Amino acid sequence: MEILNSIINYFLWFVFYSVSGWIIETLLFAVRDKKSVKRGFLFGPLCPIYGTGAVVCTLIMYGRITNFFVLFIAGLVLCDTIEYVTHYVMEKAFHAKWWDYSNQRFNIKGRICLASSLLFGGGVAVLIKFIQPAVMSVTDRIPFTAKAIAAFIIYSVLIIDVAFTIQSLKDIIKSLKEIQNYAVENAQQKIDRTDEKLDEFVEKVKSIPSPEQQWEKLKTNEHIEELLNKMTGEKAQFYKLKNIFPKMQFWNYKEAFEIITARFKKK
């Protein structure tokens, strides 16, 4: 029973910090961009990377490290590791880059950077020293049965959210693939290197349409136009992801991504 209680507590802490991270990010970006943008990878109001970081840091450091400076360094290293691994795994899983710190000083492959690392380190030190004791005090007062029911309900909703998110991403990639194939086929029709002189080939290369021009041409295909409308509508998941991750890139569908980006600029 004690083990099950600990598992439930950690899960509830994960949810609490995921939701807290989502709220903080949403408010910070709303102030910076002067508009409300839903943050987070999932449909629901939570950013799992914050919950994961908080739980891992609590597991490793709480009750073991008391020095604030050591907490800062340990938190910095742990959070950087989590962010780097998360970025790498998401790259490999979806052939896409979701955030990019390449324009920040002291970054590593655009996946982590010094500025965010310092914020993470300070956040973890404050969390372990002051926030987590209060959170633990609250969860300890909640009856086991109530926590178990709450955890089961939240877990069920979270699993459904994850399933819908994955399916949505699969649909996005499928649409990108169709647009990519259509765009490449149209572009390749502009180039035929067989028995051509170099200067003629260069002229044909110059005639390849820009993403904006390709978008105009794709409008003549009703199916492709329908896909573009679905992906760039304000309620579309791709539209939301583009707002959340403005530096998002899909490497396998570069041409399609450029065409869709051009479509956004037209709006």
Backbone bond lengths (Angstrom), bond angles and torsions (degrees), N, CA, C in turn:
res aa  C-N    CA-C-N  psi(-1)  N-CA   C-N-CA  omega(-1)  CA-C   N-CA-C  phi
1 M - - - 1.466 - - 1.528 111.34 -
2 E 1.330 116.25 -38.87 1.456 120.55 -179.13 1.529 110.99 -64.85
3 I 1.349 116.36 -38.55 1.467 120.36 179.08 1.525 110.51 -66.24
4 L 1.339 115.34 -43.92 1.465 120.12 179.27 1.526 110.49 -62.54
5 N 1.332 116.22 -40.08 1.467 120.87 178.67 1.531 110.48 -62.30
6 S 1.338 116.92 -40.29 1.467 121.20 179.12 1.529 110.73 -65.60
7 I 1.331 116.19 -41.78 1.470 120.50 179.34 1.530 110.71 -61.76
8 I 1.348 114.77 -44.09 1.473 119.62 179.09 1.522 110.66 -63.38
9 N 1.334 116.80 -42.14 1.465 120.70 179.06 1.530 111.21 -60.30
10 Y 1.306 116.13 -46.98 1.468 119.91 -178.99 1.528 111.23 -64.08
11 F 1.314 116.03 -37.63 1.459 118.92 178.09 1.532 110.56 -65.19
12 L 1.327 116.58 -44.07 1.465 120.11 179.18 1.529 111.14 -64.58
13 W 1.339 116.82 -36.48 1.457 120.05 176.02 1.525 110.59 -65.34
14 F 1.320 116.00 -40.12 1.460 120.90 177.11 1.528 110.03 -58.09
15 V 1.322 116.96 -46.08 1.469 121.38 179.80 1.524 110.38 -64.82
16 F 1.310 116.31 -44.65 1.470 121.22 -178.68 1.531 111.11 -58.71
17 Y 1.319 116.83 -48.43 1.466 119.84 -178.31 1.527 112.05 -73.38
18 S 1.328 117.49 -29.46 1.470 120.54 176.21 1.524 110.31 -66.13
19 V 1.327 115.71 -43.36 1.476 120.60 178.43 1.526 110.00 -68.78
20 S 1.329 116.86 -41.55 1.471 120.67 179.16 1.519 110.53 -61.70
21 G 1.333 116.68 -42.81 1.463 121.04 177.85 1.512 111.50 -62.03
22 W 1.340 115.53 -39.79 1.469 120.40 178.43 1.529 110.73 -63.41
23 I 1.335 116.67 -44.02 1.469 120.99 -179.48 1.528 110.89 -63.90
24 I 1.340 116.08 -45.81 1.468 120.55 -178.71 1.532 110.77 -63.05
25 E 1.345 116.25 -46.65 1.468 119.93 179.22 1.522 111.45 -61.16
26 T 1.317 116.11 -44.13 1.463 120.61 -178.97 1.531 111.04 -60.63
27 L 1.333 116.19 -44.08 1.465 120.29 -179.89 1.527 111.49 -67.53
28 L 1.338 116.87 -43.47 1.466 120.85 -178.70 1.529 111.33 -62.46
29 F 1.327 116.20 -44.81 1.463 119.64 -178.80 1.529 111.27 -73.12
30 A 1.328 116.68 -29.47 1.466 119.45 176.77 1.525 110.05 -66.10
31 V 1.338 116.70 -39.63 1.469 121.20 178.13 1.526 110.11 -68.75
32 R 1.352 116.04 -44.12 1.466 119.83 -177.72 1.523 112.83 -67.56
33 D 1.329 116.63 -45.51 1.467 121.05 -175.19 1.526 113.48 -94.18
34 K 1.354 115.45 -6.02 1.470 121.07 -179.81 1.529 112.47 58.59
35 K 1.327 115.97 33.00 1.466 121.23 174.30 1.522 108.45 -157.63
36 S 1.312 115.67 154.72 1.460 120.86 -177.87 1.527 109.87 -85.63
37 V 1.323 116.27 122.58 1.458 122.42 177.85 1.520 108.69 -129.82
38 K 1.329 115.83 123.03 1.466 119.94 179.26 1.514 109.49 -65.39
39 R 1.321 116.24 125.53 1.452 120.94 179.42 1.530 109.88 -94.32
40 G 1.300 115.23 170.17 1.464 119.13 175.15 1.509 113.61 97.00
41 F 1.320 114.69 148.52 1.455 122.46 -177.82 1.525 111.74 -79.56
42 L 1.325 116.65 -31.64 1.461 121.38 -177.69 1.529 111.13 -87.08
43 F 1.333 115.21 171.32 1.467 119.79 177.30 1.528 110.77 -70.58
44 G 1.339 116.01 -37.29 1.453 121.39 -176.09 1.520 113.02 -75.28
45 P 1.355 117.25 169.18 1.466 121.83 -177.35 1.528 112.90 -82.01
46 L 1.312 116.95 67.58 1.456 120.31 176.66 1.524 111.00 -155.95
47 C 1.340 115.18 148.30 1.469 123.43 175.96 1.522 107.05 -115.38
48 P 1.323 118.36 98.41 1.468 121.80 -174.04 1.520 115.03 -57.73
49 I 1.330 117.93 -25.64 1.459 119.19 -177.69 1.532 111.26 -64.48
50 Y 1.344 116.63 -32.19 1.470 119.86 177.51 1.524 110.48 -71.89
51 G 1.331 116.35 -42.60 1.454 120.11 178.22 1.510 111.62 -63.17
52 T 1.330 116.40 -41.71 1.462 120.98 178.71 1.519 110.79 -62.88
53 G 1.327 115.80 -46.75 1.462 120.00 179.55 1.517 112.51 -60.86
54 A 1.324 116.58 -43.94 1.464 120.81 -178.79 1.530 111.55 -64.60
55 V 1.337 116.23 -43.35 1.466 120.23 -178.76 1.526 111.34 -67.46
56 V 1.335 116.35 -43.59 1.470 119.84 179.42 1.527 110.28 -62.61
57 C 1.316 117.11 -44.75 1.471 120.85 179.37 1.525 111.03 -63.67
58 T 1.332 116.72 -39.18 1.472 120.30 177.99 1.524 111.03 -64.40
59 L 1.326 116.36 -45.01 1.464 121.35 179.22 1.526 112.09 -59.12
60 I 1.325 115.64 -41.86 1.465 120.13 -173.96 1.520 112.83 -85.66
61 M 1.342 117.14 -37.25 1.465 119.15 -168.93 1.525 115.86 -108.63
62 Y 1.332 117.69 -29.73 1.466 118.42 -172.62 1.532 110.81 -62.93
63 G 1.328 115.86 128.22 1.464 121.32 -179.64 1.512 114.02 79.83
64 R 1.338 117.34 -5.59 1.463 121.07 -179.20 1.525 112.41 -111.27
65 I 1.336 115.95 -33.44 1.471 120.81 -179.84 1.530 108.14 -120.96
66 T 1.318 115.76 126.82 1.465 120.26 -178.45 1.526 112.59 -115.04
67 N 1.333 116.94 -22.91 1.460 120.48 -178.93 1.530 109.92 -70.99
68 F 1.334 116.33 127.85 1.470 121.08 -174.70 1.530 111.61 -62.11
69 F 1.335 117.29 -41.60 1.460 120.84 -178.34 1.526 110.97 -66.45
70 V 1.329 116.58 -41.36 1.471 120.17 178.42 1.532 110.05 -65.13
71 L 1.334 116.35 -39.10 1.467 120.42 175.72 1.529 110.74 -60.25
72 F 1.332 115.33 -40.56 1.465 120.61 179.53 1.529 111.00 -60.95
73 I 1.320 116.94 -49.27 1.474 121.74 -178.47 1.522 110.57 -65.50
74 A 1.337 116.36 -46.13 1.466 120.38 -178.93 1.525 110.83 -63.72
75 G 1.336 116.53 -41.27 1.456 120.89 179.03 1.520 111.65 -64.84
76 L 1.324 116.04 -40.40 1.464 121.26 178.20 1.527 110.61 -59.89
77 V 1.335 116.49 -48.61 1.468 120.74 -178.10 1.526 111.45 -65.23
78 L 1.328 116.49 -45.39 1.466 120.20 -178.89 1.531 112.09 -63.75
79 C 1.330 116.84 -47.19 1.467 120.43 -178.03 1.526 111.29 -66.90
80 D 1.325 116.87 -38.26 1.462 119.74 176.19 1.525 110.54 -61.79
81 T 1.315 115.97 -41.03 1.468 120.78 179.38 1.525 110.60 -62.90
82 I 1.337 116.09 -45.46 1.467 120.94 -179.81 1.530 110.44 -63.12
83 E 1.350 116.44 -45.35 1.469 119.73 -178.57 1.529 110.47 -65.34
84 Y 1.323 117.17 -42.05 1.467 120.94 -179.05 1.525 110.81 -63.85
85 V 1.343 116.10 -47.14 1.472 120.83 -179.00 1.532 110.38 -64.83
86 T 1.347 116.84 -42.27 1.465 120.71 178.82 1.522 110.68 -59.99
87 H 1.328 116.14 -46.13 1.467 121.03 178.68 1.530 110.24 -59.27
88 Y 1.331 116.47 -46.33 1.472 121.46 -177.79 1.530 111.13 -63.12
89 V 1.336 116.57 -46.11 1.466 121.02 -178.29 1.530 110.55 -63.74
90 M 1.344 117.00 -43.10 1.464 120.58 -179.66 1.530 111.11 -67.18
91 E 1.333 116.33 -34.00 1.466 119.77 174.89 1.521 110.60 -60.35
92 K 1.327 115.80 -49.82 1.463 121.06 -176.88 1.528 111.54 -68.26
93 A 1.322 116.61 -37.21 1.470 120.38 -175.91 1.527 112.01 -72.11
94 F 1.350 116.70 -39.40 1.463 119.87 -173.61 1.531 113.44 -116.54
95 H 1.350 117.08 3.02 1.464 121.19 -178.09 1.524 109.82 52.54
96 A 1.315 114.86 44.38 1.461 119.93 -176.25 1.519 110.79 -144.85
97 K 1.326 114.87 153.46 1.463 121.11 174.11 1.522 107.29 -108.57
98 W 1.343 116.69 125.62 1.464 120.54 -173.48 1.523 112.30 -96.34
99 W 1.320 118.23 -39.51 1.462 120.35 174.17 1.523 107.84 -136.70
100 D 1.312 116.26 158.62 1.458 120.46 -173.44 1.529 109.72 -147.33
101 Y 1.335 115.30 118.00 1.466 121.15 178.77 1.529 111.47 -99.40
102 S 1.326 117.66 18.31 1.463 120.84 -174.54 1.524 112.95 -58.90
103 N 1.332 116.73 -28.01 1.465 119.91 -179.58 1.523 112.25 -86.03
104 Q 1.333 116.80 -0.51 1.461 121.76 178.01 1.526 110.07 -94.83
105 R 1.313 116.84 147.36 1.471 120.35 178.31 1.535 110.24 -71.90
106 F 1.309 115.58 147.79 1.473 122.97 176.92 1.529 111.48 57.63
107 N 1.329 115.24 53.68 1.459 119.45 176.35 1.534 109.65 -107.23
108 I 1.321 115.79 161.23 1.462 121.36 176.81 1.526 107.96 -118.76
109 K 1.327 116.20 106.16 1.458 124.47 179.08 1.532 112.98 54.27
110 G 1.333 116.14 23.94 1.455 120.46 178.99 1.516 113.82 73.96
111 R 1.339 117.01 2.70 1.467 120.30 -176.49 1.522 112.56 -90.47
112 I 1.306 116.96 -34.25 1.464 121.53 176.08 1.520 107.87 -139.16
113 C 1.328 116.14 158.47 1.467 119.56 177.71 1.525 109.30 -146.68
114 L 1.316 115.31 164.97 1.459 120.97 -174.72 1.524 112.45 -62.71
115 A 1.330 117.24 -43.34 1.471 120.73 -176.45 1.523 111.28 -58.67
116 S 1.340 116.97 -49.76 1.467 119.34 -179.88 1.527 110.71 -68.62
117 S 1.338 116.94 -32.28 1.462 120.69 178.94 1.527 111.60 -62.21
118 L 1.336 116.35 -42.76 1.465 120.57 179.13 1.530 110.86 -64.77
119 L 1.341 116.31 -39.11 1.468 120.15 177.22 1.525 111.00 -64.42
120 F 1.321 116.41 -42.87 1.462 120.52 178.98 1.531 110.66 -63.06
121 G 1.333 116.22 -44.20 1.460 119.92 -179.46 1.519 112.07 -60.13
122 G 1.349 115.77 -46.71 1.460 119.79 178.35 1.512 111.80 -65.35
123 G 1.341 116.26 -39.82 1.465 120.09 179.47 1.515 112.72 -62.87
124 V 1.327 116.28 -41.28 1.470 120.32 179.93 1.527 110.69 -66.64
125 A 1.321 116.73 -41.80 1.473 120.24 179.96 1.535 110.28 -60.50
126 V 1.329 116.54 -44.74 1.473 120.69 178.53 1.528 110.27 -66.44
127 L 1.331 116.17 -41.04 1.469 120.85 -179.10 1.531 111.50 -60.62
128 I 1.320 116.50 -51.42 1.475 120.61 -176.71 1.523 111.10 -68.16
129 K 1.318 116.48 -38.11 1.464 120.58 -174.52 1.531 112.60 -78.31
130 F 1.335 117.45 -37.10 1.462 118.97 -171.37 1.539 114.77 -123.94
131 I 1.349 117.24 -44.03 1.465 119.88 -172.41 1.523 112.66 -76.98
132 Q 1.331 117.07 -48.12 1.459 120.13 -175.47 1.531 113.65 -60.39
133 P 1.351 119.48 -39.83 1.477 118.45 176.35 1.530 112.62 -57.42
134 A 1.344 116.49 -39.43 1.467 120.21 179.45 1.523 110.70 -68.96
135 V 1.341 116.52 -40.76 1.465 120.65 179.21 1.527 110.47 -63.83
136 M 1.306 116.87 -43.04 1.467 121.37 178.58 1.523 111.40 -63.33
137 S 1.317 115.31 -37.52 1.464 119.55 179.31 1.528 110.98 -62.62
138 V 1.337 116.43 -39.06 1.467 121.16 179.54 1.521 110.95 -68.58
139 T 1.328 116.81 -48.99 1.469 119.75 -177.58 1.535 111.72 -65.76
140 D 1.317 117.09 -30.45 1.474 119.86 178.33 1.527 112.05 -67.17
141 R 1.323 116.43 -24.96 1.461 120.20 -178.66 1.526 112.75 -84.76
142 I 1.320 117.09 -16.24 1.463 120.69 -179.09 1.527 109.89 -80.45
143 P 1.329 119.02 130.90 1.470 121.88 179.42 1.529 111.38 -57.84
144 F 1.315 116.24 146.09 1.464 121.90 -176.74 1.530 111.81 -56.30
145 T 1.315 116.90 -44.48 1.469 120.92 -177.38 1.526 111.25 -61.29
146 A 1.323 115.95 -44.03 1.470 120.47 179.65 1.526 110.62 -63.35
147 K 1.341 116.64 -42.09 1.466 120.02 178.67 1.520 111.30 -64.97
148 A 1.329 116.29 -40.54 1.466 120.79 -178.72 1.525 110.90 -64.30
149 I 1.330 117.03 -42.93 1.472 121.05 179.15 1.528 110.61 -65.26
150 A 1.333 115.58 -45.17 1.465 120.35 179.60 1.529 110.68 -61.74
151 A 1.325 116.42 -43.83 1.467 121.16 -179.62 1.525 111.04 -63.26
152 F 1.329 117.05 -41.12 1.473 121.12 -179.44 1.537 110.49 -64.31
153 I 1.340 116.18 -44.91 1.467 120.45 -179.53 1.526 110.74 -63.71
154 I 1.347 116.08 -47.72 1.470 120.33 -178.95 1.533 110.62 -64.04
155 Y 1.331 116.15 -40.97 1.475 120.48 -179.96 1.529 110.25 -62.43
156 S 1.314 117.05 -42.26 1.466 121.23 -179.92 1.520 111.04 -62.79
157 V 1.331 115.76 -45.18 1.468 120.58 178.70 1.528 110.52 -64.00
158 L 1.333 116.07 -39.69 1.465 120.96 -178.85 1.531 111.24 -64.89
159 I 1.338 116.69 -41.60 1.461 121.04 178.61 1.530 110.66 -62.38
160 I 1.334 116.13 -42.14 1.470 120.47 178.10 1.527 109.81 -63.57
161 D 1.340 116.28 -42.15 1.464 121.47 178.98 1.528 110.13 -59.90
162 V 1.333 116.59 -47.44 1.464 121.12 -179.77 1.530 110.58 -60.57
163 A 1.331 116.22 -43.04 1.469 120.94 -179.62 1.531 110.70 -62.12
164 F 1.336 116.44 -44.99 1.468 120.14 179.20 1.525 111.30 -65.63
165 T 1.336 116.44 -37.87 1.460 120.51 179.66 1.519 111.18 -64.80
166 I 1.326 116.54 -44.94 1.467 120.81 179.25 1.527 110.72 -63.21
167 Q 1.340 116.01 -43.13 1.458 119.43 178.70 1.530 111.14 -63.70
168 S 1.331 115.83 -39.13 1.458 120.48 178.55 1.529 110.77 -62.57
169 L 1.333 116.44 -41.73 1.463 120.45 178.85 1.522 111.24 -66.51
170 K 1.331 116.38 -37.57 1.467 120.30 176.12 1.529 110.70 -61.84
171 D 1.338 116.09 -41.43 1.466 120.38 178.13 1.529 111.26 -64.56
172 I 1.350 115.96 -39.64 1.456 120.59 178.65 1.531 110.44 -62.38
173 I 1.334 115.36 -46.71 1.460 119.87 -179.21 1.532 111.15 -64.69
174 K 1.330 116.51 -38.72 1.465 120.40 177.35 1.531 110.64 -61.95
175 S 1.334 117.04 -43.79 1.462 120.87 178.79 1.525 111.18 -66.11
176 L 1.344 116.21 -41.53 1.462 120.04 177.41 1.524 111.18 -59.91
177 K 1.329 115.86 -40.01 1.466 120.51 -179.98 1.525 110.84 -63.41
178 E 1.327 117.31 -42.82 1.466 120.83 179.79 1.525 110.87 -64.76
179 I 1.324 116.41 -45.30 1.468 120.46 179.37 1.527 109.95 -64.56
180 Q 1.334 116.18 -41.04 1.459 121.36 179.23 1.531 110.93 -59.82
181 N 1.319 116.55 -49.97 1.466 120.74 -178.67 1.527 111.38 -60.18
182 Y 1.333 115.78 -42.82 1.466 120.14 -179.64 1.529 110.76 -65.79
183 A 1.344 115.87 -42.76 1.470 120.26 -178.89 1.522 110.99 -66.29
184 V 1.326 117.01 -43.27 1.464 120.90 -179.04 1.531 110.68 -65.18
185 E 1.325 116.12 -41.62 1.468 119.61 178.61 1.530 110.65 -60.03
186 N 1.320 117.20 -41.95 1.460 120.69 179.38 1.523 111.71 -68.51
187 A 1.336 115.73 -37.49 1.465 119.74 179.68 1.520 110.74 -69.12
188 Q 1.334 116.65 -40.06 1.464 120.45 -178.52 1.517 112.26 -66.88
189 Q 1.324 116.61 -25.82 1.456 119.27 177.40 1.523 111.40 -64.79
190 K 1.334 115.47 -19.58 1.455 120.35 -179.94 1.528 111.95 -80.48
191 I 1.346 116.51 -15.63 1.456 119.85 -174.20 1.518 110.28 -124.15
192 D 1.300 116.43 123.15 1.461 121.70 173.05 1.520 106.40 -139.05
193 R 1.303 115.93 103.77 1.452 120.85 -171.42 1.529 112.77 -80.64
194 T 1.302 118.06 -7.19 1.453 121.02 -175.35 1.528 111.40 -63.88
195 D 1.355 115.65 122.75 1.463 122.25 174.45 1.520 113.09 53.77
196 E 1.325 117.07 39.22 1.457 120.13 177.82 1.514 110.35 -114.70
197 K 1.311 115.80 149.71 1.451 120.56 174.30 1.526 109.20 -76.76
198 L 1.322 115.13 158.22 1.460 120.17 -176.47 1.520 111.90 -59.40
199 D 1.325 117.59 -43.81 1.467 119.32 -177.29 1.521 111.84 -66.18
200 E 1.356 116.89 -32.88 1.461 120.09 176.75 1.523 110.35 -68.61
201 F 1.326 115.52 -38.09 1.466 120.24 178.22 1.524 111.04 -64.37
202 V 1.332 115.53 -42.70 1.470 120.25 179.51 1.522 110.47 -61.13
203 E 1.323 116.43 -41.90 1.456 120.24 179.22 1.528 111.40 -62.38
204 K 1.319 116.85 -37.42 1.464 120.06 179.27 1.524 111.00 -70.23
205 V 1.327 114.90 -36.08 1.469 118.24 176.74 1.520 109.82 -62.90
206 K 1.339 116.73 -41.33 1.457 120.93 179.03 1.522 111.95 -64.33
207 S 1.339 115.49 -24.73 1.469 119.20 -176.98 1.521 113.32 -83.05
208 I 1.353 116.81 -4.59 1.467 119.20 178.38 1.522 108.42 -62.20
209 P 1.314 118.62 128.66 1.470 120.55 -175.61 1.526 112.97 -67.27
210 S 1.321 115.15 149.10 1.456 121.00 174.65 1.516 108.69 -71.69
211 P 1.371 118.36 166.32 1.473 120.19 177.11 1.525 112.62 -53.43
212 E 1.358 117.42 -38.36 1.459 120.10 178.97 1.525 111.23 -64.90
213 Q 1.346 115.91 -42.55 1.459 120.17 179.28 1.521 111.44 -67.83
214 Q 1.351 115.81 -37.92 1.462 119.61 177.56 1.520 110.13 -63.09
215 W 1.329 115.89 -39.79 1.464 119.46 179.62 1.521 110.65 -60.13
216 E 1.342 116.46 -43.08 1.459 120.10 178.75 1.526 111.08 -62.09
217 K 1.357 115.54 -38.27 1.460 119.04 -179.48 1.522 111.58 -71.25
218 L 1.330 115.87 -36.85 1.460 119.81 -178.51 1.525 111.45 -65.63
219 K 1.327 116.87 -21.41 1.461 120.07 -179.90 1.529 111.53 -62.10
220 T 1.353 115.94 -21.39 1.466 119.00 -179.29 1.525 111.83 -75.02
221 N 1.333 117.19 -14.65 1.459 121.31 177.22 1.523 108.02 -98.80
222 E 1.330 117.22 112.51 1.467 120.87 -172.81 1.528 112.17 -61.97
223 H 1.333 116.83 -40.09 1.465 119.80 -178.90 1.524 111.02 -64.67
224 I 1.344 116.73 -46.09 1.462 120.98 179.45 1.522 110.49 -64.78
225 E 1.333 116.07 -39.91 1.468 120.20 178.08 1.527 110.89 -61.78
226 E 1.335 116.00 -39.11 1.468 120.59 178.12 1.525 110.81 -64.37
227 L 1.341 116.36 -41.66 1.467 120.46 177.93 1.528 110.77 -62.68
228 L 1.327 116.54 -43.16 1.462 120.72 179.68 1.527 111.24 -62.94
229 N 1.326 116.25 -41.07 1.464 120.20 178.66 1.522 111.58 -63.35
230 K 1.340 115.78 -40.93 1.464 120.27 -180.00 1.532 111.16 -65.64
231 M 1.324 116.43 -38.44 1.460 120.17 -175.04 1.519 113.13 -79.50
232 T 1.327 116.97 -25.31 1.470 119.54 -176.55 1.525 113.36 -106.28
233 G 1.328 117.26 3.21 1.463 120.19 175.39 1.517 110.67 -67.84
234 E 1.310 117.36 150.61 1.467 121.35 -175.30 1.523 113.08 -62.83
235 K 1.344 117.19 -22.36 1.458 120.24 179.55 1.534 112.41 -96.39
236 A 1.327 117.11 -0.91 1.461 121.52 -177.89 1.522 110.66 -75.29
237 Q 1.335 116.02 145.61 1.456 120.54 179.72 1.527 111.28 -63.60
238 F 1.330 117.64 -36.77 1.463 120.41 178.81 1.523 110.29 -62.61
239 Y 1.333 116.53 -41.21 1.465 121.45 178.53 1.537 110.21 -60.73
240 K 1.336 115.53 -42.48 1.469 120.12 179.94 1.524 111.01 -66.33
241 L 1.343 116.08 -43.76 1.462 119.96 179.76 1.521 111.06 -63.08
242 K 1.325 116.77 -38.01 1.460 120.92 179.67 1.519 111.13 -64.00
243 N 1.338 116.89 -35.47 1.462 120.76 177.14 1.527 111.62 -73.45
244 I 1.343 115.92 -37.99 1.463 120.22 -179.01 1.518 110.99 -72.16
245 F 1.344 115.49 -42.93 1.461 121.28 -178.33 1.530 108.94 -120.06
246 P 1.333 117.94 79.41 1.470 121.05 -175.88 1.525 113.69 -60.60
247 K 1.336 117.35 -21.04 1.465 120.54 179.56 1.531 111.93 -99.36
248 M 1.307 115.99 14.35 1.462 121.22 179.36 1.524 110.95 -60.15
249 Q 1.340 115.91 137.77 1.450 121.87 177.89 1.531 109.29 -139.23
250 F 1.352 115.99 142.47 1.460 121.80 172.30 1.530 107.36 -113.88
251 W 1.348 116.09 103.72 1.458 119.80 -170.87 1.523 113.25 -64.75
252 N 1.312 118.41 -37.29 1.464 121.24 -177.08 1.524 112.81 -72.70
253 Y 1.349 115.84 -12.41 1.464 119.93 -176.69 1.529 109.54 -131.62
254 K 1.326 114.97 49.94 1.462 121.32 -173.86 1.532 111.76 -59.96
255 E 1.346 117.09 -48.09 1.459 120.55 -177.27 1.529 110.93 -64.14
256 A 1.341 116.17 -43.88 1.467 120.01 179.21 1.523 110.67 -62.28
257 F 1.325 116.49 -40.09 1.461 121.04 -179.22 1.522 110.50 -64.86
258 E 1.338 117.02 -39.64 1.463 120.71 178.80 1.531 111.13 -65.68
259 I 1.333 115.79 -38.45 1.471 119.81 179.15 1.523 110.33 -64.70
260 I 1.341 116.45 -44.08 1.460 120.26 180.00 1.534 110.48 -65.76
261 T 1.342 116.67 -39.11 1.459 120.61 177.28 1.522 110.51 -61.17
262 A 1.341 115.47 -40.04 1.467 119.42 176.18 1.509 110.74 -62.77
263 R 1.324 116.72 -35.46 1.472 121.85 178.35 1.533 109.52 -63.97
264 F 1.337 116.83 -41.38 1.468 120.38 178.17 1.537 110.66 -60.31
265 K 1.332 116.03 -39.95 1.461 120.21 -178.45 1.520 111.43 -66.15
266 K 1.327 116.41 -26.58 1.475 120.72 -179.80 1.513 111.46 -73.03
267 K 1.358 116.17 -20.86 1.480 119.87 -173.74 1.521 109.79 -81.77
